[in-house]
Amino acid sequence: VQFVESGGGLVQPGGSLRLSCATRGFVFRQYRMGWFRQAPGNQRELVATVMPDGAENYADPVKGRFTISRDDAANQVYLQMDNLTPEDTAVYYCNARGPFEFWGQGTQVTVSA
């Protein structure tokens, strides 16, 4: 199983980033895909998930600002993040949950002026 996350970086408050997670090695279309994040000193927390049928779920702090999407043909999941705030600073992890559970290695997102 392989996860390749990209799109993280440094952005100013109010800016946008788009995270991508390219996967291989499992039956992508059978899995709930999600993004989680972990800030220093905090536990890992849910950001957003998308089910195989396309149903989306978001944590309250990101509702209306973040959008998760999936491309089953490409085995990829994305997270569009708009109107970023310093509180969004964290390592963002791609997650797959189905018959098994897999995690990516994480990508750093830093929101700072």
Chimera marker file (.cmm) of the C-alpha trace (Angstrom):
<marker_set name="trace">
<marker id="1" x="0.000" y="0.000" z="0.000" r="1" g="1" b="0" radius="0.5"/>
<marker id="2" x="1.352" y="3.389" z="-0.968" r="1" g="1" b="0" radius="0.5"/>
<marker id="3" x="0.196" y="6.918" z="-0.175" r="1" g="1" b="0" radius="0.5"/>
<marker id="4" x="1.798" y="10.033" z="-1.663" r="1" g="1" b="0" radius="0.5"/>
<marker id="5" x="0.545" y="13.264" z="-0.132" r="1" g="1" b="0" radius="0.5"/>
<marker id="6" x="1.311" y="16.647" z="-1.627" r="1" g="1" b="0" radius="0.5"/>
<marker id="7" x="0.190" y="20.243" z="-1.610" r="1" g="1" b="0" radius="0.5"/>
<marker id="8" x="1.160" y="21.336" z="1.868" r="1" g="1" b="0" radius="0.5"/>
<marker id="9" x="3.229" y="24.398" z="2.592" r="1" g="1" b="0" radius="0.5"/>
<marker id="10" x="3.271" y="27.886" z="4.033" r="1" g="1" b="0" radius="0.5"/>
<marker id="11" x="0.357" y="30.207" z="3.322" r="1" g="1" b="0" radius="0.5"/>
<marker id="12" x="-0.836" y="33.521" z="4.703" r="1" g="1" b="0" radius="0.5"/>
<marker id="13" x="-4.087" y="33.797" z="6.660" r="1" g="1" b="0" radius="0.5"/>
<marker id="14" x="-7.010" y="33.956" z="4.257" r="1" g="1" b="0" radius="0.5"/>
<marker id="15" x="-5.132" y="31.972" z="1.636" r="1" g="1" b="0" radius="0.5"/>
<marker id="16" x="-5.843" y="28.617" z="0.052" r="1" g="1" b="0" radius="0.5"/>
<marker id="17" x="-4.132" y="25.281" z="-0.408" r="1" g="1" b="0" radius="0.5"/>
<marker id="18" x="-5.148" y="22.065" z="-2.129" r="1" g="1" b="0" radius="0.5"/>
<marker id="19" x="-3.899" y="18.799" z="-0.693" r="1" g="1" b="0" radius="0.5"/>
<marker id="20" x="-3.711" y="15.668" z="-2.823" r="1" g="1" b="0" radius="0.5"/>
<marker id="21" x="-3.282" y="12.054" z="-1.806" r="1" g="1" b="0" radius="0.5"/>
<marker id="22" x="-2.371" y="9.556" z="-4.504" r="1" g="1" b="0" radius="0.5"/>
<marker id="23" x="-2.822" y="5.940" z="-3.460" r="1" g="1" b="0" radius="0.5"/>
<marker id="24" x="-2.146" y="2.451" z="-4.722" r="1" g="1" b="0" radius="0.5"/>
<marker id="25" x="-2.250" y="-1.087" z="-3.439" r="1" g="1" b="0" radius="0.5"/>
<marker id="26" x="-5.850" y="-1.405" z="-2.262" r="1" g="1" b="0" radius="0.5"/>
<marker id="27" x="-9.354" y="-1.245" z="-3.750" r="1" g="1" b="0" radius="0.5"/>
<marker id="28" x="-9.798" y="2.511" z="-3.429" r="1" g="1" b="0" radius="0.5"/>
<marker id="29" x="-13.472" y="2.607" z="-4.394" r="1" g="1" b="0" radius="0.5"/>
<marker id="30" x="-14.387" y="0.368" z="-1.448" r="1" g="1" b="0" radius="0.5"/>
<marker id="31" x="-12.885" y="2.679" z="1.155" r="1" g="1" b="0" radius="0.5"/>
<marker id="32" x="-14.002" y="5.726" z="3.045" r="1" g="1" b="0" radius="0.5"/>
<marker id="33" x="-11.302" y="8.305" z="2.404" r="1" g="1" b="0" radius="0.5"/>
<marker id="34" x="-10.501" y="11.087" z="4.795" r="1" g="1" b="0" radius="0.5"/>
<marker id="35" x="-8.165" y="13.793" z="5.976" r="1" g="1" b="0" radius="0.5"/>
<marker id="36" x="-7.088" y="14.163" z="9.576" r="1" g="1" b="0" radius="0.5"/>
<marker id="37" x="-4.737" y="16.674" z="11.158" r="1" g="1" b="0" radius="0.5"/>
<marker id="38" x="-2.516" y="16.924" z="14.185" r="1" g="1" b="0" radius="0.5"/>
<marker id="39" x="-1.190" y="20.165" z="15.621" r="1" g="1" b="0" radius="0.5"/>
<marker id="40" x="1.749" y="20.188" z="18.071" r="1" g="1" b="0" radius="0.5"/>
<marker id="41" x="0.594" y="19.081" z="21.503" r="1" g="1" b="0" radius="0.5"/>
<marker id="42" x="-2.813" y="18.016" z="20.229" r="1" g="1" b="0" radius="0.5"/>
<marker id="43" x="-4.386" y="14.704" z="19.359" r="1" g="1" b="0" radius="0.5"/>
<marker id="44" x="-5.003" y="13.754" z="15.750" r="1" g="1" b="0" radius="0.5"/>
<marker id="45" x="-8.457" y="14.965" z="14.739" r="1" g="1" b="0" radius="0.5"/>
<marker id="46" x="-10.873" y="14.398" z="11.915" r="1" g="1" b="0" radius="0.5"/>
<marker id="47" x="-11.026" y="17.098" z="9.240" r="1" g="1" b="0" radius="0.5"/>
<marker id="48" x="-13.240" y="15.583" z="6.547" r="1" g="1" b="0" radius="0.5"/>
<marker id="49" x="-14.305" y="12.259" z="5.070" r="1" g="1" b="0" radius="0.5"/>
<marker id="50" x="-15.888" y="11.121" z="1.835" r="1" g="1" b="0" radius="0.5"/>
<marker id="51" x="-17.671" y="7.801" z="1.521" r="1" g="1" b="0" radius="0.5"/>
<marker id="52" x="-17.575" y="5.495" z="-1.512" r="1" g="1" b="0" radius="0.5"/>
<marker id="53" x="-21.000" y="6.865" z="-2.495" r="1" g="1" b="0" radius="0.5"/>
<marker id="54" x="-19.692" y="10.430" z="-2.336" r="1" g="1" b="0" radius="0.5"/>
<marker id="55" x="-21.282" y="11.459" z="0.951" r="1" g="1" b="0" radius="0.5"/>
<marker id="56" x="-19.133" y="14.058" z="2.694" r="1" g="1" b="0" radius="0.5"/>
<marker id="57" x="-18.639" y="14.844" z="6.358" r="1" g="1" b="0" radius="0.5"/>
<marker id="58" x="-16.755" y="17.779" z="7.885" r="1" g="1" b="0" radius="0.5"/>
<marker id="59" x="-15.549" y="18.761" z="11.304" r="1" g="1" b="0" radius="0.5"/>
<marker id="60" x="-17.281" y="21.885" z="12.566" r="1" g="1" b="0" radius="0.5"/>
<marker id="61" x="-14.152" y="24.116" z="12.486" r="1" g="1" b="0" radius="0.5"/>
<marker id="62" x="-13.710" y="23.601" z="8.723" r="1" g="1" b="0" radius="0.5"/>
<marker id="63" x="-17.316" y="23.571" z="7.512" r="1" g="1" b="0" radius="0.5"/>
<marker id="64" x="-17.837" y="26.071" z="4.740" r="1" g="1" b="0" radius="0.5"/>
<marker id="65" x="-14.099" y="26.520" z="4.171" r="1" g="1" b="0" radius="0.5"/>
<marker id="66" x="-12.788" y="23.068" z="3.220" r="1" g="1" b="0" radius="0.5"/>
<marker id="67" x="-14.021" y="20.701" z="0.499" r="1" g="1" b="0" radius="0.5"/>
<marker id="68" x="-13.092" y="17.051" z="0.207" r="1" g="1" b="0" radius="0.5"/>
<marker id="69" x="-13.378" y="15.167" z="-3.072" r="1" g="1" b="0" radius="0.5"/>
<marker id="70" x="-12.339" y="11.835" z="-4.512" r="1" g="1" b="0" radius="0.5"/>
<marker id="71" x="-11.463" y="10.498" z="-7.942" r="1" g="1" b="0" radius="0.5"/>
<marker id="72" x="-11.997" y="6.746" z="-7.965" r="1" g="1" b="0" radius="0.5"/>
<marker id="73" x="-10.549" y="6.386" z="-11.467" r="1" g="1" b="0" radius="0.5"/>
<marker id="74" x="-7.293" y="7.966" z="-10.343" r="1" g="1" b="0" radius="0.5"/>
<marker id="75" x="-7.302" y="6.516" z="-6.810" r="1" g="1" b="0" radius="0.5"/>
<marker id="76" x="-6.866" y="9.983" z="-5.375" r="1" g="1" b="0" radius="0.5"/>
<marker id="77" x="-8.486" y="12.096" z="-2.710" r="1" g="1" b="0" radius="0.5"/>
<marker id="78" x="-8.220" y="15.870" z="-2.402" r="1" g="1" b="0" radius="0.5"/>
<marker id="79" x="-8.789" y="18.552" z="0.198" r="1" g="1" b="0" radius="0.5"/>
<marker id="80" x="-9.417" y="22.096" z="-0.982" r="1" g="1" b="0" radius="0.5"/>
<marker id="81" x="-8.759" y="24.472" z="1.899" r="1" g="1" b="0" radius="0.5"/>
<marker id="82" x="-9.911" y="28.084" z="1.628" r="1" g="1" b="0" radius="0.5"/>
<marker id="83" x="-9.872" y="31.024" z="4.010" r="1" g="1" b="0" radius="0.5"/>
<marker id="84" x="-7.146" y="29.391" z="6.063" r="1" g="1" b="0" radius="0.5"/>
<marker id="85" x="-6.436" y="30.585" z="9.595" r="1" g="1" b="0" radius="0.5"/>
<marker id="86" x="-3.446" y="30.042" z="11.903" r="1" g="1" b="0" radius="0.5"/>
<marker id="87" x="-5.587" y="27.509" z="13.788" r="1" g="1" b="0" radius="0.5"/>
<marker id="88" x="-5.445" y="25.290" z="10.685" r="1" g="1" b="0" radius="0.5"/>
<marker id="89" x="-1.696" y="24.848" z="11.108" r="1" g="1" b="0" radius="0.5"/>
<marker id="90" x="-0.997" y="21.138" z="11.500" r="1" g="1" b="0" radius="0.5"/>
<marker id="91" x="0.324" y="18.036" z="9.828" r="1" g="1" b="0" radius="0.5"/>
<marker id="92" x="-2.438" y="16.724" z="7.572" r="1" g="1" b="0" radius="0.5"/>
<marker id="93" x="-2.806" y="12.983" z="7.081" r="1" g="1" b="0" radius="0.5"/>
<marker id="94" x="-4.630" y="11.057" z="4.396" r="1" g="1" b="0" radius="0.5"/>
<marker id="95" x="-6.635" y="8.091" z="5.688" r="1" g="1" b="0" radius="0.5"/>
<marker id="96" x="-8.362" y="5.123" z="4.116" r="1" g="1" b="0" radius="0.5"/>
<marker id="97" x="-10.850" y="3.073" z="6.137" r="1" g="1" b="0" radius="0.5"/>
<marker id="98" x="-12.550" y="-0.058" z="4.849" r="1" g="1" b="0" radius="0.5"/>
<marker id="99" x="-11.752" y="-3.725" z="5.272" r="1" g="1" b="0" radius="0.5"/>
<marker id="100" x="-8.423" y="-2.397" z="6.535" r="1" g="1" b="0" radius="0.5"/>
<marker id="101" x="-7.159" y="1.017" z="7.608" r="1" g="1" b="0" radius="0.5"/>
<marker id="102" x="-4.219" y="2.865" z="6.087" r="1" g="1" b="0" radius="0.5"/>
<marker id="103" x="-2.503" y="6.199" z="6.767" r="1" g="1" b="0" radius="0.5"/>
<marker id="104" x="-0.310" y="8.490" z="4.735" r="1" g="1" b="0" radius="0.5"/>
<marker id="105" x="2.907" y="9.970" z="6.020" r="1" g="1" b="0" radius="0.5"/>
<marker id="106" x="1.492" y="13.452" z="6.487" r="1" g="1" b="0" radius="0.5"/>
<marker id="107" x="2.087" y="16.847" z="4.913" r="1" g="1" b="0" radius="0.5"/>
<marker id="108" x="2.761" y="20.053" z="6.830" r="1" g="1" b="0" radius="0.5"/>
<marker id="109" x="0.392" y="22.999" z="6.481" r="1" g="1" b="0" radius="0.5"/>
<marker id="110" x="1.500" y="26.244" z="8.105" r="1" g="1" b="0" radius="0.5"/>
<marker id="111" x="-0.721" y="29.322" z="8.121" r="1" g="1" b="0" radius="0.5"/>
<marker id="112" x="1.206" y="32.381" z="9.170" r="1" g="1" b="0" radius="0.5"/>
<marker id="113" x="1.718" y="35.986" z="8.223" r="1" g="1" b="0" radius="0.5"/>
<link id1="1" id2="2" r="1" g="1" b="0" radius="0.2"/>
<link id1="2" id2="3" r="1" g="1" b="0" radius="0.2"/>
<link id1="3" id2="4" r="1" g="1" b="0" radius="0.2"/>
<link id1="4" id2="5" r="1" g="1" b="0" radius="0.2"/>
<link id1="5" id2="6" r="1" g="1" b="0" radius="0.2"/>
<link id1="6" id2="7" r="1" g="1" b="0" radius="0.2"/>
<link id1="7" id2="8" r="1" g="1" b="0" radius="0.2"/>
<link id1="8" id2="9" r="1" g="1" b="0" radius="0.2"/>
<link id1="9" id2="10" r="1" g="1" b="0" radius="0.2"/>
<link id1="10" id2="11" r="1" g="1" b="0" radius="0.2"/>
<link id1="11" id2="12" r="1" g="1" b="0" radius="0.2"/>
<link id1="12" id2="13" r="1" g="1" b="0" radius="0.2"/>
<link id1="13" id2="14" r="1" g="1" b="0" radius="0.2"/>
<link id1="14" id2="15" r="1" g="1" b="0" radius="0.2"/>
<link id1="15" id2="16" r="1" g="1" b="0" radius="0.2"/>
<link id1="16" id2="17" r="1" g="1" b="0" radius="0.2"/>
<link id1="17" id2="18" r="1" g="1" b="0" radius="0.2"/>
<link id1="18" id2="19" r="1" g="1" b="0" radius="0.2"/>
<link id1="19" id2="20" r="1" g="1" b="0" radius="0.2"/>
<link id1="20" id2="21" r="1" g="1" b="0" radius="0.2"/>
<link id1="21" id2="22" r="1" g="1" b="0" radius="0.2"/>
<link id1="22" id2="23" r="1" g="1" b="0" radius="0.2"/>
<link id1="23" id2="24" r="1" g="1" b="0" radius="0.2"/>
<link id1="24" id2="25" r="1" g="1" b="0" radius="0.2"/>
<link id1="25" id2="26" r="1" g="1" b="0" radius="0.2"/>
<link id1="26" id2="27" r="1" g="1" b="0" radius="0.2"/>
<link id1="27" id2="28" r="1" g="1" b="0" radius="0.2"/>
<link id1="28" id2="29" r="1" g="1" b="0" radius="0.2"/>
<link id1="29" id2="30" r="1" g="1" b="0" radius="0.2"/>
<link id1="30" id2="31" r="1" g="1" b="0" radius="0.2"/>
<link id1="31" id2="32" r="1" g="1" b="0" radius="0.2"/>
<link id1="32" id2="33" r="1" g="1" b="0" radius="0.2"/>
<link id1="33" id2="34" r="1" g="1" b="0" radius="0.2"/>
<link id1="34" id2="35" r="1" g="1" b="0" radius="0.2"/>
<link id1="35" id2="36" r="1" g="1" b="0" radius="0.2"/>
<link id1="36" id2="37" r="1" g="1" b="0" radius="0.2"/>
<link id1="37" id2="38" r="1" g="1" b="0" radius="0.2"/>
<link id1="38" id2="39" r="1" g="1" b="0" radius="0.2"/>
<link id1="39" id2="40" r="1" g="1" b="0" radius="0.2"/>
<link id1="40" id2="41" r="1" g="1" b="0" radius="0.2"/>
<link id1="41" id2="42" r="1" g="1" b="0" radius="0.2"/>
<link id1="42" id2="43" r="1" g="1" b="0" radius="0.2"/>
<link id1="43" id2="44" r="1" g="1" b="0" radius="0.2"/>
<link id1="44" id2="45" r="1" g="1" b="0" radius="0.2"/>
<link id1="45" id2="46" r="1" g="1" b="0" radius="0.2"/>
<link id1="46" id2="47" r="1" g="1" b="0" radius="0.2"/>
<link id1="47" id2="48" r="1" g="1" b="0" radius="0.2"/>
<link id1="48" id2="49" r="1" g="1" b="0" radius="0.2"/>
<link id1="49" id2="50" r="1" g="1" b="0" radius="0.2"/>
<link id1="50" id2="51" r="1" g="1" b="0" radius="0.2"/>
<link id1="51" id2="52" r="1" g="1" b="0" radius="0.2"/>
<link id1="52" id2="53" r="1" g="1" b="0" radius="0.2"/>
<link id1="53" id2="54" r="1" g="1" b="0" radius="0.2"/>
<link id1="54" id2="55" r="1" g="1" b="0" radius="0.2"/>
<link id1="55" id2="56" r="1" g="1" b="0" radius="0.2"/>
<link id1="56" id2="57" r="1" g="1" b="0" radius="0.2"/>
<link id1="57" id2="58" r="1" g="1" b="0" radius="0.2"/>
<link id1="58" id2="59" r="1" g="1" b="0" radius="0.2"/>
<link id1="59" id2="60" r="1" g="1" b="0" radius="0.2"/>
<link id1="60" id2="61" r="1" g="1" b="0" radius="0.2"/>
<link id1="61" id2="62" r="1" g="1" b="0" radius="0.2"/>
<link id1="62" id2="63" r="1" g="1" b="0" radius="0.2"/>
<link id1="63" id2="64" r="1" g="1" b="0" radius="0.2"/>
<link id1="64" id2="65" r="1" g="1" b="0" radius="0.2"/>
<link id1="65" id2="66" r="1" g="1" b="0" radius="0.2"/>
<link id1="66" id2="67" r="1" g="1" b="0" radius="0.2"/>
<link id1="67" id2="68" r="1" g="1" b="0" radius="0.2"/>
<link id1="68" id2="69" r="1" g="1" b="0" radius="0.2"/>
<link id1="69" id2="70" r="1" g="1" b="0" radius="0.2"/>
<link id1="70" id2="71" r="1" g="1" b="0" radius="0.2"/>
<link id1="71" id2="72" r="1" g="1" b="0" radius="0.2"/>
<link id1="72" id2="73" r="1" g="1" b="0" radius="0.2"/>
<link id1="73" id2="74" r="1" g="1" b="0" radius="0.2"/>
<link id1="74" id2="75" r="1" g="1" b="0" radius="0.2"/>
<link id1="75" id2="76" r="1" g="1" b="0" radius="0.2"/>
<link id1="76" id2="77" r="1" g="1" b="0" radius="0.2"/>
<link id1="77" id2="78" r="1" g="1" b="0" radius="0.2"/>
<link id1="78" id2="79" r="1" g="1" b="0" radius="0.2"/>
<link id1="79" id2="80" r="1" g="1" b="0" radius="0.2"/>
<link id1="80" id2="81" r="1" g="1" b="0" radius="0.2"/>
<link id1="81" id2="82" r="1" g="1" b="0" radius="0.2"/>
<link id1="82" id2="83" r="1" g="1" b="0" radius="0.2"/>
<link id1="83" id2="84" r="1" g="1" b="0" radius="0.2"/>
<link id1="84" id2="85" r="1" g="1" b="0" radius="0.2"/>
<link id1="85" id2="86" r="1" g="1" b="0" radius="0.2"/>
<link id1="86" id2="87" r="1" g="1" b="0" radius="0.2"/>
<link id1="87" id2="88" r="1" g="1" b="0" radius="0.2"/>
<link id1="88" id2="89" r="1" g="1" b="0" radius="0.2"/>
<link id1="89" id2="90" r="1" g="1" b="0" radius="0.2"/>
<link id1="90" id2="91" r="1" g="1" b="0" radius="0.2"/>
<link id1="91" id2="92" r="1" g="1" b="0" radius="0.2"/>
<link id1="92" id2="93" r="1" g="1" b="0" radius="0.2"/>
<link id1="93" id2="94" r="1" g="1" b="0" radius="0.2"/>
<link id1="94" id2="95" r="1" g="1" b="0" radius="0.2"/>
<link id1="95" id2="96" r="1" g="1" b="0" radius="0.2"/>
<link id1="96" id2="97" r="1" g="1" b="0" radius="0.2"/>
<link id1="97" id2="98" r="1" g="1" b="0" radius="0.2"/>
<link id1="98" id2="99" r="1" g="1" b="0" radius="0.2"/>
<link id1="99" id2="100" r="1" g="1" b="0" radius="0.2"/>
<link id1="100" id2="101" r="1" g="1" b="0" radius="0.2"/>
<link id1="101" id2="102" r="1" g="1" b="0" radius="0.2"/>
<link id1="102" id2="103" r="1" g="1" b="0" radius="0.2"/>
<link id1="103" id2="104" r="1" g="1" b="0" radius="0.2"/>
<link id1="104" id2="105" r="1" g="1" b="0" radius="0.2"/>
<link id1="105" id2="106" r="1" g="1" b="0" radius="0.2"/>
<link id1="106" id2="107" r="1" g="1" b="0" radius="0.2"/>
<link id1="107" id2="108" r="1" g="1" b="0" radius="0.2"/>
<link id1="108" id2="109" r="1" g="1" b="0" radius="0.2"/>
<link id1="109" id2="110" r="1" g="1" b="0" radius="0.2"/>
<link id1="110" id2="111" r="1" g="1" b="0" radius="0.2"/>
<link id1="111" id2="112" r="1" g="1" b="0" radius="0.2"/>
<link id1="112" id2="113" r="1" g="1" b="0" radius="0.2"/>
</marker_set>
